[in-house]
Amino acid sequence: MSALEKMLNKKSDSFTKKDIMAFARKNSVSALNFRYVAGDGRLKTLNFSFSDEKHLDRILSCGERVDGSSLFKGIDAASSDLYVVPKYSSAFLNPFSPVPAIDIICSFYDKDGSPFLSSPENILKKACSNFEKISGCQLNALGELEYYLIAPRSNLYPAQAQKGYHESYPFNKWEFLRVEAASLISQCGGHVKYAHSEVGYIRNEENEMSQHEIEFLPVEAEKAAEEIAVARWILFSLGYKYGVTVTFAPKISVGHAGCGFHIHSCLMKKGKNIMLKGRDLSPEALKLIAGYLKSAKSLTAFGNTVPTSYLRLVPNQEAPVNVCWGYRNRSALIRVPLGWTCSKNMACDLNPKERKSPPPPHAQTVEIRSADGSANVYLLLAGLACAASKGFSEKDSERFAMDHYADKNVFKAKEMEKKFPALPYSCHQSARSLIEEREIYEKGGFPPQVIDSIAAKLYSYGDENLSEKLYGKDEEIKKLVDNYLYC
């Protein structure tokens, strides 16, 4: 439970305006912050300081005006006002504010009081609603939030390059920041599953760079996006607090693992996970996988949005290259992880004095591994919902999934590499794939102008042959990495 849920003694989805006002009054809260994700994918802030309940009531009831032309491309400054309206269920206590403050995630509305169709949260909401109508299922998701922490080099207890996975303190120096981040994310309403150090570890003459991950539990896709947006803000804020750099950049050094942003998803019906039929994947799960595979190339437009994204999508660097899937296969685009489907009770086996108990209900997900830290999480999840709709709409989806099954390490088995199509190798190629497949996303709720804007941004980098141009040019690569360090 979040800190605010504990204090109000109720679940966040039951929060009301009255609850928030009563809490503010009882706890001498005099500050309120609106939070919202704009066109660039970053969490924005509008600060309020209120002196009486009447003022707070007005803010919570009506929201506020903002300049849409400064938040979204394509809005004319001559008519740019938008409303930001608070979503009470998203309220949390700000852990960094110098005065007691409540933060609330907002949605955008236009001059007519209708949801602003080009805002990321409304695109995601519409895409999820459309998927539910087509499939009869609810799409739940979780993110694996990978990041690098860059700090001054210490000669004590160095880790080994590319050997940082689950390393412990003191070999991983910044475990305490990771633990603090996970705790604050939970206090702010995020459903954290666990946190650990990741594979990447880099040392140079000045710095050491350690890779970390915070993974979440599956929740409704819209809620998952909110949690990731807040979590990224918390991690950046902790980096600033401790005077170190936190980055979600997809690549910070050639030859070392970059920051992926793996998304797990599962299908729910009547509150139950329906990803399995017996111990095998259900027909619905195969349709979900097929949708992701069919749309894999164009999905990179939402998940891999800067030139350094495509320095990560290379063989043997913890990232997929080919469009395929497999059980427990980390070389494939989509991995079906272990889901506690075995019949043995392992805890009782290891602890003989424990009474036998039925195994927990399965929690099967499928993980798409292409996206990275440059992703706009709302648009990425919306894109996945649209791709899933395609999988459920087309009759050949189950067969398509089976035709793209990989039972070997794709990086080592050359026949696998030749069998399956490759992901885009540049922003330019990603944009082209998006334009070719735009109908998938426009059917699901993406306004055409948003598709055009995303493609134009990707084309603007002019990176069609970037990998060839940069080969062996370490200084130019470093400049590029630095340019997108806070992507």
C-alpha positions in Angstrom: 0.0 0.0 0.0 1.1 3.5 -0.6 1.8 5.9 2.2 -1.4 7.8 1.4 -3.5 4.6 1.2 -2.3 3.6 4.7 -3.1 7.0 6.2 -6.5 7.1 4.6 -7.1 3.4 5.3 -8.5 2.8 1.8 -7.4 1.7 -1.6 -6.4 4.4 -4.1 -9.1 3.5 -6.6 -11.6 4.6 -3.9 -10.0 8.0 -3.3 -12.4 11.0 -3.5 -11.9 14.7 -3.5 -13.3 14.7 0.0 -10.6 12.3 1.2 -7.8 14.4 -0.2 -9.2 17.6 1.3 -9.7 15.9 4.7 -6.1 14.6 4.6 -4.7 18.0 3.7 -6.6 19.7 6.5 -5.6 17.1 9.2 -2.0 17.0 8.2 -1.4 20.7 7.5 -0.7 20.1 3.8 -0.5 23.5 2.0 1.0 22.4 -1.4 -0.5 20.5 -4.3 1.4 19.4 -7.5 -0.3 18.5 -10.7 1.8 15.9 -12.7 1.2 15.0 -16.4 3.1 13.5 -19.3 3.3 15.7 -22.4 4.3 14.9 -26.0 8.0 14.4 -25.1 7.1 11.6 -22.6 8.5 13.4 -19.5 6.6 14.0 -16.3 5.7 17.7 -16.1 4.8 19.7 -13.0 2.4 22.5 -12.0 2.8 23.7 -8.4 0.0 25.1 -6.2 0.2 26.7 -2.8 -3.2 27.1 -1.2 -4.2 29.0 1.9 -7.8 27.7 2.5 -10.1 24.8 1.7 -12.1 26.8 -0.8 -9.0 27.3 -3.0 -8.1 23.6 -2.7 -11.7 22.6 -3.6 -11.6 24.7 -6.7 -8.2 23.2 -7.9 -9.4 19.7 -7.3 -12.8 20.2 -8.9 -11.9 22.2 -12.0 -8.2 21.6 -12.7 -6.2 24.3 -14.4 -5.4 25.8 -17.8 -2.0 25.1 -19.4 -0.3 26.2 -22.7 -0.8 23.2 -25.0 1.4 24.6 -27.7 4.4 24.3 -25.3 3.5 20.8 -24.4 2.5 19.3 -27.7 3.7 19.8 -31.3 1.1 20.7 -33.8 -1.0 23.0 -31.5 -1.4 26.5 -32.8 -0.3 29.1 -30.3 -3.3 31.2 -31.4 -5.6 28.7 -29.7 -3.5 26.6 -27.4 -5.2 26.4 -24.0 -5.8 22.9 -22.6 -7.2 21.9 -19.2 -5.3 19.5 -16.9 -7.8 17.7 -14.6 -6.6 15.6 -11.6 -7.3 11.9 -11.3 -7.9 11.4 -7.5 -6.9 7.7 -7.5 -3.4 8.7 -8.5 -2.7 10.9 -5.5 0.5 10.3 -3.5 2.6 12.1 -1.0 5.6 13.9 -2.5 8.8 12.4 -0.9 11.0 15.3 -2.0 9.0 18.4 -1.3 10.4 20.8 1.4 6.8 21.3 2.6 4.1 18.6 3.0 2.6 18.2 -0.5 0.2 16.0 -2.4 0.9 15.1 -6.0 -1.8 14.0 -8.5 -1.5 12.6 -12.0 -3.7 14.6 -14.5 -5.3 14.1 -17.8 -5.7 16.7 -20.6 -9.0 18.0 -21.8 -9.8 20.4 -24.7 -11.8 23.6 -24.8 -15.1 21.6 -25.1 -14.4 19.5 -22.1 -13.6 16.4 -24.1 -10.4 14.3 -23.6 -7.6 15.8 -25.7 -7.1 13.0 -28.2 -3.4 13.6 -28.8 -2.2 13.4 -25.2 -0.4 10.1 -24.3 -2.6 9.1 -21.5 -5.8 9.5 -23.6 -4.2 7.6 -26.5 -3.4 4.7 -24.1 -6.9 4.8 -22.6 -8.5 4.6 -26.0 -6.2 1.8 -27.2 -6.9 -0.3 -24.1 -10.6 0.2 -24.4 -10.5 -0.8 -28.1 -8.6 -3.9 -27.3 -11.0 -4.9 -24.6 -13.9 -4.5 -27.1 -12.2 -6.7 -29.6 -10.8 -9.4 -27.3 -13.1 -9.4 -24.3 -9.9 -9.3 -22.2 -8.2 -6.7 -20.0 -4.5 -5.9 -20.9 -2.3 -5.8 -17.8 1.4 -4.9 -18.0 4.5 -4.3 -16.0 7.8 -2.7 -16.8 11.4 -3.7 -16.1 13.0 -0.3 -15.4 16.7 -0.5 -16.2 19.1 2.3 -15.6 22.7 3.1 -15.2 24.2 5.0 -12.3 27.3 7.0 -13.1 29.6 8.0 -10.2 33.2 8.9 -9.6 35.5 5.8 -9.8 36.4 4.0 -6.6 39.3 1.6 -6.6 37.8 -0.5 -3.8 35.8 -3.6 -4.6 35.5 -3.3 -8.4 33.0 -5.5 -10.2 33.8 -7.2 -13.5 32.7 -5.8 -16.8 29.4 -7.4 -18.0 29.3 -9.4 -14.8 27.2 -7.2 -12.6 24.0 -9.3 -12.5 22.7 -9.5 -9.0 26.0 -8.3 -7.6 25.9 -7.3 -3.9 27.3 -4.4 -1.9 30.2 -3.4 -1.7 31.0 -4.7 -5.2 27.9 -2.8 -6.4 28.4 0.5 -4.6 24.9 2.0 -5.1 22.6 -0.7 -3.7 21.4 1.7 -1.1 20.1 4.2 -3.7 18.3 1.4 -5.5 16.7 0.3 -2.2 15.7 3.8 -1.4 14.2 4.2 -4.9 12.1 1.0 -4.6 10.9 2.1 -1.2 9.9 5.6 -2.4 8.2 4.2 -5.5 6.1 1.9 -3.3 5.2 4.8 -1.0 4.0 6.8 -4.0 1.7 4.0 -5.2 4.0 1.9 -7.4 3.7 -1.9 -7.2 7.3 -2.9 -7.0 8.1 -6.6 -7.4 11.9 -6.4 -6.7 15.1 -4.6 -7.5 18.6 -5.8 -8.3 21.8 -4.9 -10.0 22.0 -5.8 -13.7 24.6 -7.1 -16.1 26.2 -3.8 -17.1 29.3 -2.6 -15.3 31.8 -0.2 -16.9 34.9 1.5 -15.6 37.0 4.2 -17.1 39.7 6.6 -15.7 37.1 8.9 -14.1 33.9 7.0 -13.5 32.3 3.7 -12.8 28.9 2.9 -14.3 26.7 0.3 -12.7 23.5 -1.0 -14.2 20.4 -1.6 -12.0 16.8 -2.7 -12.5 13.5 -2.1 -10.7 10.7 -4.5 -11.8 7.0 -4.0 -11.2 4.0 -6.2 -10.6 1.3 -6.5 -13.4 -1.5 -3.9 -13.2 -3.8 -2.4 -15.7 -1.8 -0.9 -18.6 -2.9 2.7 -17.8 -1.8 2.3 -14.2 1.4 0.7 -15.3 2.2 3.8 -17.3 1.6 6.1 -14.4 3.8 4.0 -12.1 6.7 4.1 -14.6 6.4 7.8 -15.2 6.6 8.5 -11.4 9.4 6.0 -10.9 11.6 7.6 -13.5 11.1 11.0 -11.8 12.0 9.5 -8.4 15.2 7.9 -9.8 16.2 11.2 -11.5 15.5 13.1 -8.2 17.6 10.6 -6.2 20.4 11.0 -8.6 20.3 14.7 -8.2 20.1 14.3 -4.4 23.3 12.2 -4.2 25.2 14.1 -6.9 25.4 11.2 -9.4 23.9 10.6 -12.9 21.0 8.3 -13.3 20.3 7.5 -17.0 17.9 5.3 -18.9 19.8 5.8 -22.1 19.7 2.8 -24.4 23.5 2.8 -24.8 26.3 4.4 -22.9 29.3 2.4 -24.2 29.8 0.2 -27.2 30.4 -3.4 -26.2 28.4 -3.1 -23.0 24.8 -3.8 -22.2 22.4 -0.9 -22.8 19.3 0.0 -20.9 16.3 -2.0 -22.1 12.8 -1.4 -21.1 11.2 -4.8 -21.2 7.5 -5.0 -21.0 5.6 -8.0 -19.6 1.9 -8.3 -20.4 -0.9 -10.7 -19.5 -4.5 -11.1 -20.3 -7.2 -10.9 -17.6 -10.8 -12.0 -17.7 -13.1 -11.7 -14.7 -10.0 -11.0 -12.6 -8.2 -14.1 -13.6 -5.0 -14.6 -15.7 -6.0 -16.5 -18.8 -2.5 -16.9 -20.4 -2.4 -20.7 -19.9 -4.6 -23.6 -20.8 -3.4 -26.4 -18.6 0.4 -26.0 -18.7 0.5 -24.7 -22.3 -0.1 -21.2 -23.6 -3.7 -20.5 -24.2 -5.1 -19.6 -27.7 -5.5 -16.0 -26.4 -1.8 -15.9 -25.3 -0.7 -17.0 -28.8 -2.9 -14.3 -30.4 -1.3 -11.7 -28.1 2.2 -12.9 -29.1 1.3 -12.9 -32.8 0.0 -9.4 -32.6 3.3 -8.2 -31.1 5.3 -10.1 -33.7 3.3 -8.8 -36.6 3.8 -5.2 -35.5 7.3 -5.6 -34.1 9.0 -3.4 -36.6 6.7 -0.4 -36.3 6.5 -0.8 -32.5 10.1 0.4 -32.4 8.8 3.9 -33.3 7.4 4.1 -29.8 10.0 2.0 -27.9 13.3 2.9 -29.6 13.1 6.6 -30.2 16.7 8.0 -30.5 19.7 7.1 -32.6 21.6 5.3 -29.8 18.6 2.9 -29.5 19.9 1.1 -32.6 23.4 0.8 -31.1 21.7 -1.5 -28.5 19.8 -3.7 -30.9 22.8 -5.7 -32.0 23.5 -9.5 -31.4 24.9 -10.7 -28.1 24.3 -7.4 -26.2 21.3 -8.5 -24.1 18.9 -7.2 -26.8 16.9 -8.9 -29.5 17.5 -8.6 -33.2 15.1 -11.0 -34.9 11.3 -11.2 -34.8 10.5 -14.5 -33.0 9.5 -15.8 -29.6 10.5 -18.7 -27.3 10.1 -20.2 -23.9 12.7 -18.8 -21.5 14.6 -17.6 -24.6 16.4 -14.3 -23.9 17.8 -14.1 -27.5 14.2 -13.9 -28.9 12.2 -10.7 -29.3 9.5 -12.2 -27.0 10.3 -14.4 -24.1 7.8 -16.6 -22.2 9.3 -16.7 -18.7 8.8 -19.3 -16.1 5.4 -19.0 -14.6 5.3 -21.4 -11.6 3.5 -24.1 -13.6 5.4 -27.0 -12.3 3.5 -29.3 -9.9 6.1 -29.5 -7.2 6.0 -27.4 -4.1 9.6 -26.3 -4.0 9.3 -24.4 -0.7 8.0 -27.5 1.0 10.8 -29.6 -0.6 13.4 -27.3 0.8 11.7 -26.8 4.1 10.4 -30.3 5.2 8.7 -29.1 8.3 6.4 -26.9 6.3 2.9 -28.3 5.7 2.0 -29.2 2.2 0.0 -26.4 0.6 -1.5 -25.9 -2.9 0.7 -24.1 -5.4 -0.1 -20.4 -6.0 -2.2 -19.5 -9.0 0.0 -19.1 -12.1 1.2 -15.6 -13.0 2.2 -16.2 -16.6 3.3 -13.2 -18.7 4.9 -12.7 -22.0 7.9 -10.3 -22.2 8.7 -8.1 -25.3 12.4 -7.2 -25.1 13.0 -4.6 -27.8 12.1 -1.3 -26.2 14.6 0.8 -24.3 14.8 3.7 -21.9 14.0 6.3 -24.6 10.4 5.0 -24.8 7.4 7.2 -24.1 5.8 4.6 -21.8 2.2 5.7 -22.5 2.7 5.5 -26.3 4.6 2.2 -26.1 1.8 0.6 -24.1 -0.8 2.1 -26.4 1.1 0.7 -29.4 1.2 -2.8 -27.7 -2.5 -2.6 -27.1 -3.1 -1.8 -30.8 -0.7 -4.7 -31.8 -2.6 -7.0 -29.5 -5.9 -6.0 -31.2 -4.4 -7.0 -34.5 -3.5 -10.4 -33.1 -7.0 -11.0 -32.0 -8.6 -9.6 -35.2 -6.8 -11.8 -37.7 -7.6 -15.5 -38.2 -4.1 -16.7 -38.8 -2.6 -15.4 -35.6 -2.1 -18.7 -33.7 -0.4 -20.3 -36.8 1.7 -17.1 -37.3 2.9 -17.4 -33.7 3.9 -21.0 -34.1 5.7 -20.2 -37.4 7.9 -17.7 -35.5 8.8 -19.9 -32.6 12.5 -20.2 -31.8 13.8 -23.1 -29.8 17.5 -22.1 -30.0 19.8 -19.2 -29.2 19.1 -17.0 -32.2 22.5 -15.3 -31.9 24.3 -18.6 -32.3 22.1 -20.6 -34.6 22.5 -19.0 -38.0 19.5 -20.8 -39.5 17.4 -19.0 -36.9 18.8 -15.6 -37.8 18.1 -16.2 -41.5 14.6 -17.6 -40.8 13.2 -14.6 -38.9 13.0 -11.0 -40.1 15.2 -8.4 -38.4 14.1 -5.4 -36.4 14.9 -1.9 -37.8 18.5 -0.8 -37.6 17.9 3.0 -37.4 15.3 5.6 -36.5 14.9 6.2 -40.2 13.9 2.6 -40.9 11.7 2.6 -37.8 9.8 5.6 -39.1 9.3 4.0 -42.4 7.9 0.9 -40.7 5.5 3.1 -38.7 4.2 4.9 -41.8 3.7 1.5 -43.6 1.7 0.1 -40.7 0.0 3.2 -39.4 -3.4 1.7 -39.9 -2.8 -0.6 -37.0 -2.4 2.3 -34.6 -5.0 4.7 -36.1 -7.6 1.9 -35.7 -6.6 1.6 -32.1 -6.9 5.3 -31.2 -3.7 7.1 -32.4 -4.7 10.4 -34.1 -3.0 10.6 -37.6 -1.2 13.8 -36.6 0.5 11.9 -33.8 1.7 9.2 -36.1 3.0 11.9 -38.5 4.8 13.7 -35.7 6.5 10.6 -34.4 7.7 9.6 -37.8 8.9 13.1 -38.6 10.9 13.2 -35.4 12.5 9.8 -36.2 13.3 10.9 -39.8 14.9 14.2 -38.5 17.8 12.3 -37.0 19.2 11.4 -40.4 20.7 8.2 -39.0 20.0 5.7 -41.9 23.6 4.5 -42.0 24.7 5.6 -38.6 26.2 2.3 -37.5 28.5 2.2 -40.5 29.5 5.9 -40.2 30.4 5.4 -36.5 32.3 2.1 -36.8 35.6 2.5 -34.9 35.0 6.2 -34.1 34.9 6.1 -30.3 34.9 9.9 -29.8 32.0 10.4 -32.1 30.1 7.6 -30.4 30.8 9.2 -27.0 29.4 12.6 -28.2 26.2 10.8 -29.5 25.8 9.0 -26.2 26.2 12.2 -24.2 23.6 13.9 -26.4 21.0 11.4 -25.4 22.0 10.6 -21.9 18.8 12.0 -20.4 16.6 10.9 -23.2 
